[in-house]
């Protein structure tokens, strides 16, 4: 029998009491800050309706180590634990002043368990939002403090390990970028060329197609990380109208997006694939340019700077015109040098980005392990 099981058997064998969250702690709202006033850098993060800080501010209205819940927006219901002083905005709930019978970190793990439910509940038909009443009525278990502390100890071990892996991943990505750019610069005999001199450049259809239940897969910017995982299809007849059909070793690049312009993926199979105007299709001249080198170069700081020169940042969403992609300069070493760079960079790429075998896979496994034990440990029989 584990220590936790012994504690439960000794202290609460017949079940435990539950109480509404509104009776367990205070549920406070933050204070509005004008979005235009937010700083890119500042002393304290501004926590509002999103998953990450909205910006920074040089004052704070809440101390460190508090639970926040996004109140409104696409991420309404997201639960976080803020470890530094912060400014809570108007779309942020903060849980404060827990009763003496509640371990605050225990409360965090329990509310985090309800995040999925919260994020799928909303008020009205407009922008998603969470009502104070919805939070207030969440039933919170209140086992003896010794039980709460043991559960926190177990769950914190999982979150600490995930944090360590995340820090390692960040370090590896910095190392990846350093090696990529230093190897590009160190190549002797490289020549500079415009993309339209070494690539054919196309874009996809300009109208939203008529989707079908099956047929040819249809991709856009949201599929750039996994082209073949799309759930959208068009008919074989519609696909036949495509003048340029993707083929193995072509490179897809995001060109119209509110995300990252210049994010690339290499087509790794000869399979029919329809694509939208938000993607550019680059077909490199294989006699001088390896498609994998092209992807890595465009995604390097050199490629990003070149793309930025021609990106229409004031457009909504930002975009780079197909004709301007061809004006982007690229350094091209010999094919032998390109493949040497690829062999080194792909090892880092796998470590940093492969969700099946790299650090992201390890992080995902630890998160699932945490969620499994959290759900198991935080399920209690109510005292009758």
C-alpha positions in Angstrom: 0.0 0.0 0.0 1.4 3.4 -1.0 1.8 6.3 1.5 -1.2 8.0 -0.1 -3.4 5.0 0.2 -2.4 4.6 3.9 -3.3 8.3 4.6 -6.7 7.9 2.9 -7.4 4.7 4.8 -6.4 6.3 8.1 -7.8 9.8 7.7 -10.8 9.6 5.4 -11.9 6.0 4.7 -15.6 6.8 4.3 -15.1 9.7 1.8 -14.5 13.4 1.9 -16.4 16.6 1.9 -16.8 18.8 -1.1 -17.5 22.5 -1.4 -18.1 25.0 -4.1 -15.0 26.8 -5.4 -16.7 30.1 -4.4 -16.7 29.0 -0.8 -13.1 27.7 -1.0 -11.4 30.9 -2.3 -12.0 34.3 -3.7 -12.6 34.6 -7.4 -11.3 38.0 -8.5 -11.2 39.8 -11.9 -8.2 41.8 -13.1 -8.2 45.4 -14.3 -8.2 46.6 -17.9 -5.0 47.9 -19.4 -5.2 49.6 -22.8 -3.7 47.2 -25.4 -1.8 50.0 -27.1 -0.1 50.8 -23.8 1.4 47.3 -23.3 5.2 47.0 -23.5 7.1 44.4 -25.5 9.5 44.2 -22.6 8.7 45.2 -19.0 9.1 44.1 -15.4 5.8 42.1 -15.1 3.8 39.9 -17.5 0.2 41.0 -18.3 -2.1 38.0 -18.0 -5.4 38.3 -19.8 -7.6 36.1 -22.0 -4.8 34.1 -23.7 -2.5 31.3 -22.9 0.7 33.5 -23.1 1.2 37.0 -21.7 -0.5 39.8 -23.7 2.6 41.9 -23.1 4.4 43.5 -20.2 3.9 46.3 -17.7 6.0 48.0 -15.1 3.5 47.5 -12.3 1.7 44.5 -10.9 -1.7 44.0 -9.3 -1.2 40.5 -8.0 1.7 38.7 -6.3 3.5 35.6 -7.4 2.3 32.0 -7.2 -1.4 32.4 -8.0 -3.9 30.5 -10.1 -5.3 32.4 -13.2 -8.1 31.4 -15.5 -8.7 33.1 -18.8 -12.1 34.6 -18.8 -12.8 35.6 -22.4 -11.5 34.9 -25.9 -10.5 31.9 -27.8 -8.6 30.5 -24.8 -11.4 31.1 -22.3 -11.1 28.5 -19.5 -7.3 28.1 -19.7 -5.8 27.5 -16.3 -2.3 28.7 -15.4 -0.1 29.0 -12.3 1.9 32.2 -12.4 5.1 32.1 -10.5 6.1 35.8 -10.7 4.2 39.0 -9.8 1.9 39.9 -12.7 -0.7 42.3 -13.9 -4.1 40.6 -14.3 -6.2 42.1 -17.1 -9.9 42.5 -17.4 -10.2 39.0 -19.1 -8.4 37.2 -16.3 -9.8 35.5 -13.2 -7.4 35.1 -10.2 -8.0 32.7 -7.3 -6.9 34.2 -4.0 -7.3 33.7 -0.2 -8.0 30.0 0.0 -9.6 28.7 3.2 -7.2 27.0 5.7 -8.4 23.5 4.9 -7.1 23.9 1.3 -3.6 23.4 0.1 -3.3 26.1 -2.7 -1.2 23.9 -5.0 -3.7 21.1 -4.6 -6.4 23.5 -5.7 -4.4 24.3 -8.8 -4.0 20.7 -9.9 -7.7 20.1 -9.3 -8.8 23.2 -11.3 -6.3 22.3 -14.1 -8.1 19.0 -14.3 -11.3 20.9 -15.2 -9.6 23.0 -17.9 -11.0 21.0 -20.8 -14.5 21.3 -19.5 -14.1 25.1 -18.9 -12.6 25.7 -22.3 -15.6 24.0 -23.9 -18.2 26.0 -21.9 -19.1 29.5 -22.9 -21.7 32.2 -22.3 -23.8 33.4 -25.3 -23.2 33.0 -29.0 -20.4 35.5 -29.5 -16.9 35.6 -28.2 -16.3 32.6 -25.8 -16.3 33.6 -22.1 -16.5 32.0 -18.7 -19.0 33.3 -16.2 -18.0 33.8 -12.6 -21.0 31.7 -11.6 -19.6 28.8 -13.6 -16.4 28.9 -11.7 -18.0 29.5 -8.4 -20.1 26.3 -8.6 -17.3 23.9 -9.4 -17.3 21.2 -6.7 -13.9 21.0 -5.0 -12.9 18.0 -2.9 -11.4 18.8 0.5 -9.5 15.8 1.8 -7.3 16.2 4.9 -4.3 18.4 4.4 -1.9 15.5 4.8 -3.6 13.8 1.8 -3.5 17.0 -0.2 0.2 17.5 0.4 1.1 14.0 -0.6 -0.9 14.4 -3.9 0.8 17.7 -4.6 4.2 16.1 -4.0 3.5 13.4 -6.5 2.0 15.7 -9.2 4.7 18.3 -8.8 7.3 15.7 -9.6 5.7 15.2 -13.0 5.4 19.0 -13.7 9.0 19.6 -12.6 10.3 16.9 -15.0 8.2 18.4 -17.8 9.7 21.9 -17.0 13.2 20.5 -17.1 12.6 18.8 -20.5 11.1 22.1 -21.8 14.1 24.0 -20.7 16.4 21.4 -22.4 14.3 21.7 -25.6 14.7 25.5 -25.6 18.5 25.1 -25.2 18.6 22.6 -28.1 16.6 24.9 -30.4 19.1 27.7 -29.7 21.9 25.2 -30.4 20.1 24.1 -33.6 19.8 27.7 -34.9 23.5 28.4 -34.0 24.7 25.4 -35.9 22.5 26.0 -38.9 23.6 29.6 -39.4 27.3 29.0 -38.6 27.4 26.1 -41.1 25.7 28.2 -43.8 28.2 31.0 -43.3 31.3 28.7 -43.1 30.6 27.2 -46.6 33.4 28.2 -49.0 32.5 28.8 -52.6 28.9 29.7 -52.0 27.2 31.8 -54.5 24.2 34.1 -54.1 21.2 33.7 -56.2 17.6 34.8 -56.4 15.0 32.1 -55.7 13.4 32.6 -59.1 16.8 31.7 -60.7 16.9 28.3 -58.9 13.2 27.5 -58.3 9.9 27.4 -60.0 7.4 29.2 -57.8 3.7 28.6 -57.7 0.7 29.1 -55.4 -2.5 27.3 -54.8 -6.1 28.1 -55.8 -7.5 31.5 -54.9 -11.1 30.4 -54.1 -12.2 28.2 -51.2 -13.0 24.9 -52.9 -16.1 22.8 -52.5 -15.1 20.2 -50.0 -16.0 16.5 -50.3 -16.1 13.6 -47.8 -13.2 11.9 -49.6 -11.0 12.3 -52.7 -7.8 14.4 -52.9 -6.4 15.8 -49.7 -6.6 19.6 -49.5 -4.0 21.6 -47.4 -3.4 25.1 -46.3 -1.2 26.9 -43.7 -2.6 25.0 -40.8 -1.3 21.7 -42.3 2.3 22.9 -42.8 3.6 20.6 -40.0 1.8 17.5 -41.3 0.5 17.8 -44.8 -1.1 14.4 -44.9 -3.0 14.7 -41.6 -5.6 17.1 -43.2 -9.3 16.3 -42.8 -10.3 18.3 -45.9 -10.8 16.8 -49.4 -11.8 17.9 -52.9 -13.0 15.8 -55.7 -10.8 14.1 -58.2 -12.4 16.1 -61.0 -11.6 19.4 -59.2 -8.0 18.3 -58.7 -7.6 17.6 -62.4 -8.0 21.4 -63.0 -4.8 22.1 -61.1 -2.1 23.1 -63.6 0.8 22.5 -61.1 0.5 19.3 -59.0 2.9 18.8 -56.0 5.5 16.1 -56.5 8.2 14.6 -54.2 10.9 17.0 -53.1 8.8 20.1 -53.7 8.8 22.6 -50.8 5.6 24.1 -49.4 6.1 27.5 -47.7 3.5 29.6 -45.8 3.1 32.9 -47.5 -0.3 34.3 -46.3 -0.8 33.8 -42.5 -1.2 35.5 -39.2 1.5 33.1 -38.0 5.0 32.6 -39.4 5.6 33.5 -43.0 8.3 31.2 -44.4 7.6 28.1 -42.4 8.4 25.2 -44.8 7.9 21.5 -45.3 9.3 19.2 -47.9 6.9 17.0 -49.9 8.1 13.4 -49.2 5.9 11.4 -51.5 4.2 11.4 -54.9 0.7 11.5 -53.6 -2.1 13.8 -55.0 -2.3 16.9 -52.8 -4.4 20.0 -53.5 -3.3 23.3 -51.9 -4.7 26.8 -51.1 -3.3 30.2 -52.1 -1.9 30.7 -48.6 0.9 28.2 -49.5 3.6 28.7 -52.1 5.0 25.7 -53.8 8.8 25.9 -54.5 10.2 23.4 -57.0 14.0 23.7 -56.8 16.4 22.9 -59.6 17.8 19.6 -58.2 21.0 20.1 -60.1 22.0 23.0 -57.9 19.7 23.1 -54.9 18.6 20.3 -52.5 15.0 20.9 -51.3 15.9 20.2 -47.7 18.7 22.8 -47.7 16.2 25.2 -49.2 13.8 24.6 -46.3 16.5 25.1 -43.7 17.8 28.2 -45.3 14.4 29.9 -45.6 13.7 29.1 -42.0 17.1 30.4 -40.8 17.6 34.0 -39.7 19.1 34.8 -43.1 16.0 33.5 -44.9 13.7 35.2 -42.5 15.4 38.6 -43.0 15.2 38.2 -46.8 11.5 37.3 -46.6 10.8 40.2 -44.3 12.1 42.7 -46.9 9.2 41.7 -49.2 6.5 40.9 -46.7 3.4 43.1 -46.6 3.2 43.4 -42.8 0.4 45.9 -42.9 -1.9 43.4 -44.8 -4.5 41.4 -42.9 -3.2 38.8 -42.6 0.4 39.6 -43.4 1.6 38.1 -46.7 4.4 37.9 -49.3 3.3 38.0 -52.9 4.2 35.1 -55.1 6.2 37.3 -57.5 8.2 38.7 -54.6 9.2 35.3 -53.3 11.4 35.0 -56.4 13.3 38.1 -55.4 14.5 36.5 -52.1 18.3 35.9 -52.1 19.8 32.6 -51.0 23.4 31.5 -50.5 24.0 28.3 -52.4 27.1 26.1 -51.7 27.9 23.0 -53.7 25.4 20.1 -53.5 28.0 18.2 -51.5 28.2 21.0 -48.9 24.4 21.3 -48.8 24.1 17.6 -48.0 26.7 17.8 -45.3 24.8 20.6 -43.7 21.6 18.7 -44.0 23.1 15.6 -42.3 24.1 17.6 -39.2 21.0 19.8 -39.0 18.5 16.9 -39.5 19.8 15.4 -36.2 19.0 18.6 -34.3 15.7 19.0 -36.2 14.6 15.5 -35.1 15.7 16.1 -31.5 13.8 19.5 -31.4 10.8 18.8 -33.5 10.0 15.2 -34.0 6.9 14.4 -32.0 7.5 10.7 -32.2 11.1 10.3 -31.0 12.6 13.7 -30.0 12.3 15.8 -26.9 8.8 16.9 -27.8 7.7 13.2 -27.7 9.2 12.9 -24.2 7.5 16.1 -23.1 4.2 14.8 -24.5 4.6 11.5 -22.7 5.3 13.2 -19.4 2.2 15.4 -19.8 0.0 12.4 -20.5 1.5 10.6 -17.5 0.8 13.7 -15.3 -2.8 13.9 -16.6 -3.4 10.2 -16.0 -2.2 10.3 -12.4 -3.8 13.7 -11.7 -7.2 12.4 -12.8 -6.7 9.2 -10.8 -5.5 10.9 -7.6 -8.0 13.8 -7.7 -11.1 11.5 -7.9 -12.7 11.0 -4.5 -15.7 9.5 -3.0 -18.0 12.1 -1.5 -18.8 11.8 2.2 -22.5 10.8 2.5 
